[in-house]
Amino acid sequence: MADVVIIGGGITGLLSAHYLAAEGAVVTLVERGECFREASWAGGGILAPMHPWRYADSINELVFESESLYPALCEQLQEKTGIDCELQVSGMLQLALAPEDEILARQWCERRSRVCEVLDQAQLQNLNILSTQFSHALLMPETQQIRNPRLGKALLAALQTNPAVTLHTQTEVNVIETEPLRVVTDHGVVSAGKVLVCAGAWTSRLIAEYSSLQIKPVKGEMLLLKAEPGLLPYMLMCHGRYMIPRADGHILVGSTQQDSGFDKTLNVETAQLLQQHAQDVVPALEGAPVVRHWSGLRPATNDELPFVGSLPDRPDIYVCGGHFRNGLAMGPASALRIARQIVAS
Ligand SMILES: Cc1cc2nc3c(=O)[nH]c(=O)nc-3n(C[C@H](O)[C@H](O)[C@H](O)COP(=O)(O)OP(=O)(O)OC[C@H]3O[C@@H](n4cnc5c(N)ncnc54)[C@H](O)[C@@H]3O)c2cc1C
């Protein structure tokens, strides 16, 4: 019997398995499809909230803690698997902030000792990429990004050779039973000392019998363009949309936020809107080839705060989820916290 059975193989489940095994636990992870193919693959990989000053301190604490965990994690994964997760400090240029928002952003940076520089119109034009509409912008040069699909591949490869971890993919958990504690899957039953639910937007279905915690799906669509490597010197944020430059010239343009249940249908108009946004901000992207368009379901709690802990009425069932728009940014710290809680209990 495993010490812990984890349900779900997104970033939250895989990192929890990684840290639980590091803490000495024997883990079985059960994933309905392939690991890291839902929200964790679909996400952009910005390792900070889009506008961090608008977020609760508890979220920023998890982000900062994760920021300090990522370099060692990526190094360890590269050593073990040879896969480079492309963790980069690429900085975030915040364009067209409303004046009151800009004041809040600057106050937040000061309070949090984060670097924040004002670039004036001449400095912006010297970048030679932006349209002429911007009078100034805030540069947050410390913001990191990661190539999340690569992180998924690296984590999976590392866990596959970890003797403390057993992975069952293409195996759906139908129900969690108690007395004795076990998960019932479409391929049989897995007994558990403890159960950790990391099922993203599908979490509520699994715990409904034991908790009223609600985690609902919120769709986001993303567009991938191809440009010359190095075209964008920073990640760009403008009017709630972002562009993320990858090292090889791919640029992710995102995103949307739609309450449409578990429907992941792609919308052609959304792709056109994202493409138009990209070329309005960076005119050189006019005509840039569209490589791919996709959507994913973010897991959101009612108060948009993640839940990391055991269920109040079931101390042997844990949930790590509800990370909404920031699950990659909060991933390592959330997983490390839940792993330590489980091992200590
Ligand atoms: C378009 C978009 C852009 C985003 N951009 C960013 C960003 O830039 N930065 C950032 O920090 N975050 C971003 N996010 C949010 C981030 O991707 C999520 O918060 C995070 O991936 C959630 O991870 P998770 O492991 O909880 O869920 P998921 O990745 O969805 O994983 C849950 C897993 O559980 C499995 N599962 C579900 N039910 C069962 C069951 N019954 N049995 C077995 N397995 C089951 C699923 O198949 C899935 O693999 C973005 C999300 C989207 C959609």
The ligand as an SDF file (V2000), in Angstrom:
LIG
                    3D

 53 58  0  0  0  0  0  0  0  0999 V2000
   -4.5160   29.5450  -20.9870 C   0  0  0  0  0  0  0  0  0  0  0  0
   -3.8920   29.4300  -19.6240 C   0  0  0  0  0  0  0  0  0  0  0  0
   -2.7940   30.2170  -19.3110 C   0  0  0  0  0  0  0  0  0  0  0  0
   -2.1870   30.0990  -18.0570 C   0  0  0  0  0  0  0  0  0  0  0  0
   -1.0460   30.7900  -17.8070 N   0  0  0  0  0  0  0  0  0  0  0  0
   -0.4170   30.6560  -16.6120 C   0  0  0  0  0  0  0  0  0  0  0  0
    0.7990   31.3260  -16.3550 C   0  0  0  0  0  0  0  0  0  0  0  0
    1.3630   32.0010  -17.2240 O   0  0  0  0  0  0  0  0  0  0  0  0
    1.3610   31.1900  -15.1190 N   0  0  0  0  0  0  0  0  0  0  0  0
    0.7970   30.4200  -14.1420 C   0  0  0  0  0  0  0  0  0  0  0  0
    1.3350   30.3650  -13.0480 O   0  0  0  0  0  0  0  0  0  0  0  0
   -0.3490   29.7510  -14.3770 N   0  0  0  0  0  0  0  0  0  0  0  0
   -0.9680   29.8470  -15.5720 C   0  0  0  0  0  0  0  0  0  0  0  0
   -2.1360   29.1850  -15.8180 N   0  0  0  0  0  0  0  0  0  0  0  0
   -2.7610   28.4350  -14.7180 C   0  0  0  0  0  0  0  0  0  0  0  0
   -2.0860   27.0940  -14.4950 C   0  0  0  0  0  0  0  0  0  0  0  0
   -1.8880   26.4770  -15.7270 O   0  0  0  0  0  0  0  0  0  0  0  0
   -2.9600   26.2420  -13.5620 C   0  0  0  0  0  0  0  0  0  0  0  0
   -3.2360   26.9520  -12.3690 O   0  0  0  0  0  0  0  0  0  0  0  0
   -2.2370   24.9390  -13.1820 C   0  0  0  0  0  0  0  0  0  0  0  0
   -1.7470   24.3100  -14.3300 O   0  0  0  0  0  0  0  0  0  0  0  0
   -3.1740   23.9990  -12.4390 C   0  0  0  0  0  0  0  0  0  0  0  0
   -2.4510   22.8070  -12.2370 O   0  0  0  0  0  0  0  0  0  0  0  0
   -3.1670   21.5130  -11.6680 P   0  0  0  0  0  0  0  0  0  0  0  0
   -2.1390   20.4600  -11.5590 O   0  0  0  0  0  0  0  0  0  0  0  0
   -3.9220   21.8920  -10.4340 O   0  0  0  0  0  0  0  0  0  0  0  0
   -4.2770   21.1440  -12.7520 O   0  0  0  0  0  0  0  0  0  0  0  0
   -4.1430   20.3990  -14.1720 P   0  0  0  0  0  0  0  0  0  0  0  0
   -2.9090   20.7560  -14.8820 O   0  0  0  0  0  0  0  0  0  0  0  0
   -5.4300   20.6290  -14.9020 O   0  0  0  0  0  0  0  0  0  0  0  0
   -3.9970   18.8800  -13.7710 O   0  0  0  0  0  0  0  0  0  0  0  0
   -5.0590   18.1600  -13.1970 C   0  0  0  0  0  0  0  0  0  0  0  0
   -4.9030   16.7160  -13.6530 C   0  0  0  0  0  0  0  0  0  0  0  0
   -5.8370   15.8900  -12.9620 O   0  0  0  0  0  0  0  0  0  0  0  0
   -6.2960   14.8970  -13.8430 C   0  0  0  0  0  0  0  0  0  0  0  0
   -7.5780   14.3640  -13.3620 N   0  0  0  0  0  0  0  0  0  0  0  0
   -8.7460   15.0360  -13.2160 C   0  0  0  0  0  0  0  0  0  0  0  0
   -9.7020   14.2280  -12.7440 N   0  0  0  0  0  0  0  0  0  0  0  0
   -9.1290   13.0070  -12.5740 C   0  0  0  0  0  0  0  0  0  0  0  0
   -9.6160   11.7370  -12.1210 C   0  0  0  0  0  0  0  0  0  0  0  0
  -10.8960   11.5660  -11.7530 N   0  0  0  0  0  0  0  0  0  0  0  0
   -8.7590   10.6840  -12.0870 N   0  0  0  0  0  0  0  0  0  0  0  0
   -7.4380   10.8450  -12.4670 C   0  0  0  0  0  0  0  0  0  0  0  0
   -6.9460   12.0240  -12.9090 N   0  0  0  0  0  0  0  0  0  0  0  0
   -7.7670   13.0930  -12.9650 C   0  0  0  0  0  0  0  0  0  0  0  0
   -6.4060   15.6370  -15.1710 C   0  0  0  0  0  0  0  0  0  0  0  0
   -6.4420   14.7440  -16.2780 O   0  0  0  0  0  0  0  0  0  0  0  0
   -5.1750   16.5260  -15.1380 C   0  0  0  0  0  0  0  0  0  0  0  0
   -4.0560   15.9130  -15.7550 O   0  0  0  0  0  0  0  0  0  0  0  0
   -2.7370   29.2260  -17.0690 C   0  0  0  0  0  0  0  0  0  0  0  0
   -3.8300   28.4170  -17.4070 C   0  0  0  0  0  0  0  0  0  0  0  0
   -4.3910   28.5050  -18.6710 C   0  0  0  0  0  0  0  0  0  0  0  0
   -5.5410   27.6030  -19.0120 C   0  0  0  0  0  0  0  0  0  0  0  0
  1  2  1  0
  2  3  1  0
  2 52  2  0
  3  4  2  0
  4  5  1  0
  4 50  1  0
  5  6  2  0
  6  7  1  0
  6 13  1  0
  7  8  2  0
  7  9  1  0
  9 10  1  0
 10 11  2  0
 10 12  1  0
 12 13  2  0
 13 14  1  0
 14 15  1  0
 14 50  1  0
 15 16  1  0
 16 17  1  0
 16 18  1  0
 18 19  1  0
 18 20  1  0
 20 21  1  0
 20 22  1  0
 22 23  1  0
 23 24  1  0
 24 25  2  0
 24 26  1  0
 24 27  1  0
 27 28  1  0
 28 29  2  0
 28 30  1  0
 28 31  1  0
 31 32  1  0
 32 33  1  0
 33 34  1  0
 33 48  1  0
 34 35  1  0
 35 36  1  0
 35 46  1  0
 36 37  1  0
 36 45  1  0
 37 38  2  0
 38 39  1  0
 39 40  1  0
 39 45  2  0
 40 41  1  0
 40 42  2  0
 42 43  1  0
 43 44  2  0
 44 45  1  0
 46 47  1  0
 46 48  1  0
 48 49  1  0
 50 51  2  0
 51 52  1  0
 52 53  1  0
M  END
$$$$
